[in-house]
Structures are given as structure tokens and as C-alpha cells.
């Protein structure tokens, strides 16, 4: 998974705003990366471009050797369906479908009949054994986010993107969700890229990429402590 | 799974398309069943003759219905003799018919059509399957055999009204069928020309052999009809009734089809606009654009399949009752029955599916273009309300509609309604597509005062409508359609009937008019009761001048040269012309609109003179001074001289003859009206009651009226049909669009639950929120009405110019105020119910309700 000199600009001429301004970053297999930055730094746009939800206006995005820019809308969707999982801050479950049906949705869209055992295993993996028959409005926020993660995992994607996955959750539920993501990286060598503004959440990652004004301004690695990240973030704030 | 789940979750949005398709297919099934059932029937009067020989066919203008041309008396004699000589033919009976009506208790009974006379020679009874139920055949000149249903026993006296006047007869016998049968020598001088000779065959005769032999005898002078083919000789009135009925039904079905497509398209388009988040989400989790398009098609097909199936069953079940209603309303001839067959509803079902697919086509394309990121957006502000295809479609439809309107301004009388309907359909579709462009300025103008009000409601209503342009456009679209069609249909009918009446009333300079009452026309005896000038209508058959009307008349039969048209023996019997006999000087005095274009009207009067309209002269290649061949209604023919050509519409018929000419050649003709010089109803006027207070005019089937009454009543029967058709069309379109209006508002309100709760949480009372919702609905109705009035106004102006061009009189556009008021009020009530009631349900939960449960 690689982004090279990615530019995403909105508008033309004098009103042109570049949300991403030449970002180059790699996400290696089996790593957990947190993307951080102040509001408006382009971190969500980075995630959308990387996941193929949005198309960059410049540069290339490569997943498993495929340049996303060369694909048409349908081909891009097919690739995303097979290789990319995405978790939103606001869960985005289909309210009319049960938890299990929501999880099975990507498989059905791919024309596959979901194997009940596989479905149960995925639900168990996110800690939702026995909750498959409930509809989203019968589940708590944390449970809904677990359904969303299970849905992103069902197609065994190369990369799992998470956009502020704990943004709408309380501290305890957030910690559970982050442990779940960490677990996926450690046990299944799942690549996870997460956008967050919470240093505590970022501390679960292997690496923190810091963005400001659409550019990568710093990278933190090694054993991350929330305090270190927070301190680094504080220094960034005046920059915008 | 997804479709089913979506259908379950979105039933509010699918009720509209379901009901629309269901009703549309029901209507189409009924129409199709009636269409296949509405076939000509063999008239009872000829059902007893296995083989019929009918006179030459004539070539009228499309939309007019004429009987076949009669043979000359010599031809009848010759044909009858040779047909009777065919082996196995026991009798060849020329059908001699004349106007006859019984007078019971001082009033004429029944009202036979002019073209379906009830008086016959006794020999014609052999052609009918009727049997004598009492007494015997008429033998003396004053004897009659009549319908036993009249309740007269043999031997009793009866007064019969014929074209000459009332005469007393004695009942010789009774039949189990309609008609008055006189002895043949008495019937012959009363009868009009013979158009039909019936062949009675011996038992076990070979019908096809007789047919071949008869065809050899008749040659080009007529047509031999057997079996169901005999239905061709049914009275033209029935053909016309059925034709009018089919026009109404076809217009209704076309309208229903159009409105269904419109409704399905608008609800699905609206659904897509509302479901952008959901579609974005599906795209984000891996649905391809094609899958979203198929999802929409599947939804539409599912709704369509169920709705159309229910509609087909409903339509089939209702068809017989609807057929009876059509007979009562005069849109189908008496005796019409609906025959149930499986394929018409099946065809309607398939059309329903196609309509559903057509309706969802644009919406599915839009759904396929939703981008995955839209799942993350709270898109309430419509950033791009107009797409390129919407621009193109809107401009093309509006342009097409305007083009049709221009054509409409120059259209003939038969095309006006069709052009108006198609022009309005195109304009409506165009305006609906362009609505997102038109709505903001209109909303801006309509709601300008609202923002100046102190409360929050006005501001909210204005800002909401301006922000959600597409929603406002979608919800006001059905209103546009309702108002547009209701005003157009009612307005065009009112405008054209007004035009016809003013043409007629303005044309007559007379004090009063003697008109038929309970009879199809006035007998000579009735005419004699007042002094005045008369109008004696009949039909003559014109031979076009060489070169004119190529192809319309059987030119092919004449290509070998030596084709003598004067004796009317072609494959076709010439061109039927609506003619009338008049007294030339009296007619010129009474007719205020007489406009002589060429020739001299004063020269009109001799037995071989005629006056024709410019339209007829042009059609047949005639001009003032030319001698033209004319076939008379008794089958004879002659040459007459065109002394004058007058403007179309300045005389009530196409060709004028001196009254004596028509009377001599059509003994059965009845006078349409007598125009007197004096004023009606003044003290000196003969009150119409003679000795002993008996209303002698009523006994003669006549009544004296004023000129304006005459003009108004002239087309009364026609008007009644037109108004019925109008009401049906308005009901269909308004009913449909009411469904659409309620449906889109229901969807919109249900979808805005969160927004309404936000208002509640911001400190608004339930009453305030409901007032906002109600005001918004009223605004939608207002915008729809404003746009909807544009369409018919354009079309009505075009109709006006078409009519005033035709009649040469200024025509006022009649805007049917009460109809508009009724339609708008009805829609407003419906709109308020469809938005305020669901909003109440949403708000019942209180400020804390709704939304997602968050731990």
C-alpha cells in the first residue's frame, strides 16, 4: 500500500484549496498506523484517497501493485470490495438490515453466498457472538462499531481503514475497539490505517504520521506513549 | 435480501408508484377489454337475411360516418331482378325505409336516429328475424304492423308521424321487434333511396355459392356481405358512438400511462435524492454503480409486478360494470357487452411493467452516479440541482411543447384536442425537469413577505424551500401536473364551446326558431305551422372534378379510360357531402354570416343551381360557374351549376340546394329548423295551443324557441358527451396527481423527522413546528399552481387563435375559475393532511425521541 506525491485539490484558480499537497507515505503489511493532525490538515482526505473512496487530483495510490488511478468506477469498486475495508466514525450501517446481514453485505454485493460459519467467526472475532440478529437501532454505539469493523473484515481486505472509529464512543468502549484493532494486527497481520485526533487512541499504533496543511510533517515510531504524542500535537497546533 | 429489506423499510415511498401502476393497469385492462369487445354487430333488422348486398361505399373525411350510397331506382329494379334469379335465393328484398314515429297521447314516442329510420315496407320484415305475434300483414294502404311493445292491439287506430306529417293508420298486426311496416306500394313513395338488398335463401342453400353469384351480378355497384361481415351495414350513429367512446378511452389511457410514468419517475427520483446517504454507504462497502442501478430496477419491477397484477385483476373485474357505464353515458351503442378475454389484461400487465421500468430509468442512472463519499455527507443543501441530462431533457421537452403549440394554433378542428394534449404533456414534462431552475426565483418572489414577519415560521419556510431546491421542485411537480391538466382540459372545452355557440348565435338573424321536440326533425306539417325559412338537411354524393382528390376516390377503377362518373358506378360511391335545402332569399335574410367569396348568391334558386363552401370547392376542385355531377339521396344523379362559393362556416352545411330539390330527391328528409321573422314569446305570437288547449306543435314534435336557446341547444347533446369526457379526463389526471402529491409529501415529511426534532429541541413548540410544516406544504401547492398555470395558458392561447382563425370570429379564452379553485383547494387539503399528520406522529415522541440510541 503506497501513496506517492498525492494531491487532492478542490475548486479552480484563485479559489483552489489543496486538502492534500504532495503526500508520500507507505503502509507496510501487518502494521498499525495512526494518522493525526489538527482539523483541516487533510487526514480524512488522505484516508479517502488511500481507500479509493475519493480520487486524487495528482499523484498515485497503489494497493498490492495496482494503480487506483488507472481503474474505472466499477473496477475501482471491485478492487475496493476485495482489498479494502473501511470503518466510519458514524458506523454507517444499513438500518433496515440486521447485524449479520450488514456484515454479509460486501459478500452479497460481490455475488457470494456468505458461509454461516464464516459469518459467525467474524462476529465472534469482534466480540458480537449472539448479537447477529439485532438491527442497528437495537445495538449500542460500541456494538454498532464492532458490526462495522466485522463488515470491513469479512472480505479479508489487504488494508483496513478506520476514520475516527472511536470518535462517537466513550472512553471505555473506545479502549475496547482499539484493543480489537490492535489484536487484528498482532494475530492476523492485518494492515490497519486509522485517522484520529486522540493521542490515547494513537498510542495503540506502531507508527504515527502527523499531517498539517496537507503535508506530512513528522513521523513517530517505536514505543509510543500518549503523552509524547500529545506533546508533539500541541507543538503542531499553532502551525495552523 | 437487500431489495426485500429496502422494500420493507421504504414502503411509504413505494405506495405512490404502487397505486399509480395499479390504477394505470386497471384502466388499461378495462380499455383494452372494451376495445376488443367493441366490434360492430349485425343489426337485428337484417339478421334474418343470410346475404346482404350493400350499395357502393363512400369516402368521407376521417372522423365522419356515412351510410353507403343508394342505387338509382332503375339499378334497384335491375339488381333485384337479377339477384332473385340466382338459384337458391327465394327472395331479393330491397330495403325501403323512411322516417316514422308513433304519436301516443299527443306526443311522439321514442326518438329514432335520422340515419336509422323505423318505417319500412312490409317485404323488409322478411330480412329481420321478427315474427308476427298477432294479426296479419298490412294489406290496405292505411294498415300498419308495429312493435308489440307499443301496447296496441290489431284493429286499434294509431297516428304515425312521417316526413310529410301525421297520418292515421289501423294496426293490422304486431311484431316482436321494433319498426313500423306499411304495405310496399304505400312505403315506396315515402322511402329514401335503397342502399341495401337482402337475399333470403332456401333452407340448406350454399351461402358461398350464392355469394359468388351475387358478386358476379353486382360487380362494382356494391358489396356482398355474409356472416359477421354483415355488421358493416350497422347504423352510422352506432359507429360514431363507438368511435367517440374509443377517442375518450384512448385519451384517458394515454393520459393514465403518461401520468403513471411521470409519477413513478418522480417518486423514484425523489427516493434517490433522499437515499443518497444510503447509496453512498452501499458504494463505500463495495456496491458497483451497476449494482445500484439494478437495485432500483428490481425495486421498480417488484412494485410494478405486484401493482400491475392487482391492477389487471381489478380492471378485468370492473370492465363489465364500466362497459355499462359507457353505454349509459353514450360512449358505446346500446346493446354493448364486454367480452372477457385473457390477453387484454395480460397486455396491460406487460405495459405496466414497461411503465415501471421507464419511470425508474432516470432515477437508476442517478443512483448509479452516487459517490461513496456521500455516505459521509449530510447533504441537505442541493449543490447541483440541475444535471446535464435534466437540462437537455427540460429544454427539448419545453421546445417540443412550444413547437406543438405553434402547430396547434394552425390545426384543424379535429386535431386541436390532440395537439393541445400532446403539447401540454411535453410542456409539463419540460417544466418539471426545469423546475429546479424555476423554483428558486418563484419561491423567492412568493415568500418575500414571509421573512418580514416577526415569527420564526416565515423565515424557516422560506429558507427551507430555498435550500432544498430539488425537494421543493419534486414535491411541487405533481401539483404542476394536476393544475396544468385540469385547467387545460376544462379551459379548452369551455373556450371551444363558447366559440361554437358565439359562432352559431351570431349567425342567425331571426325572431324565433321552430325546433324538433322528441323527434329527429320537423315534418312538413310541423314546418307549415309557422311562417319562416327552413333548413332541410340531407346527404348528396359529389363526383370530384378530374385531377382533384387523387386516390381518395376509386381512381384505380377508372385508369382504363371510359369511366363514366356521372352515373356513380365506381368502386367508391363518390364523396358524401352534408347538404341542405333552403329557400334562397329567406336563407340570405336570416343568415347574418353569409360571406360570398365568388359568384353571385342571387343567382341561386333554379332547380339546377347550388352554392358550396370554399373548403368543399377546394377539396373537389370546383369553382363558381362550374357544372358538377351530383348523386342525390334517392340514387338518381344530375349536373348542377355552382353559382356561388361562400366562406367556410358562413353556412351550416357544405352545399346548399333549393328546398324543393332536396324534398323531391329525399322524401324521408326532415327539416332541422324553421327561422321566423317575428320575435318569440311576445303577446301576439301564436302560443302553440289550438282549440281545446291541446298543444298541437308538441303533437307534431315541434317547439318554438329563441335564437340563443337554439344556438345553445344545437350542440347540447354533443356538449354533454364532451363535458363527460372532460370530467373523466380531469378526474383521471387529478386523481393520479393527488396520489403523487400525497406520496411525495409523505416521503418528504417522514424523511425530515430529524430536522423536525431539531426544531423541537431548539425550543419550538409542537404547534410551531406543525405550522412550519403546514406553511411549507401550502408553499409547495402555491409554487405548483403558479407553474401549472403556465402550461394551459400557452395552450389555451393557441387554441383560441386556432378557433378564431377557423370561425373568423373573435374567441375569448375561458379560464375555468371554479375548476381551478376546486382542484387547488382539494390538493391543498390533501397536501396538508399528507404532511402535517406524519409530522405529528414524528413529534409525538417529544424532543428526546427519534435518532439513534447512544450509550
Boltz contact constraints between the chains, C-beta under 6 A:
constraints:
  - contact:
      token1: [A, 53]
      token2: [B, 372]
      max_distance: 6.0
  - contact:
      token1: [A, 53]
      token2: [B, 373]
      max_distance: 6.0
  - contact:
      token1: [A, 54]
      token2: [B, 373]
      max_distance: 6.0
  - contact:
      token1: [A, 73]
      token2: [B, 289]
      max_distance: 6.0
  - contact:
      token1: [A, 74]
      token2: [B, 288]
      max_distance: 6.0
  - contact:
      token1: [A, 77]
      token2: [B, 288]
      max_distance: 6.0
  - contact:
      token1: [A, 80]
      token2: [B, 286]
      max_distance: 6.0
  - contact:
      token1: [A, 81]
      token2: [B, 286]
      max_distance: 6.0
  - contact:
      token1: [A, 86]
      token2: [B, 284]
      max_distance: 6.0
  - contact:
      token1: [A, 92]
      token2: [B, 281]
      max_distance: 6.0
  - contact:
      token1: [A, 92]
      token2: [B, 375]
      max_distance: 6.0
  - contact:
      token1: [A, 96]
      token2: [B, 5]
      max_distance: 6.0
  - contact:
      token1: [A, 96]
      token2: [B, 9]
      max_distance: 6.0
  - contact:
      token1: [A, 97]
      token2: [B, 5]
      max_distance: 6.0
  - contact:
      token1: [A, 105]
      token2: [B, 285]
      max_distance: 6.0
  - contact:
      token1: [A, 106]
      token2: [B, 285]
      max_distance: 6.0
  - contact:
      token1: [A, 106]
      token2: [B, 286]
      max_distance: 6.0
  - contact:
      token1: [A, 109]
      token2: [B, 286]
      max_distance: 6.0
  - contact:
      token1: [A, 109]
      token2: [B, 287]
      max_distance: 6.0
  - contact:
      token1: [A, 140]
      token2: [B, 855]
      max_distance: 6.0
  - contact:
      token1: [A, 141]
      token2: [B, 854]
      max_distance: 6.0
  - contact:
      token1: [A, 141]
      token2: [B, 855]
      max_distance: 6.0
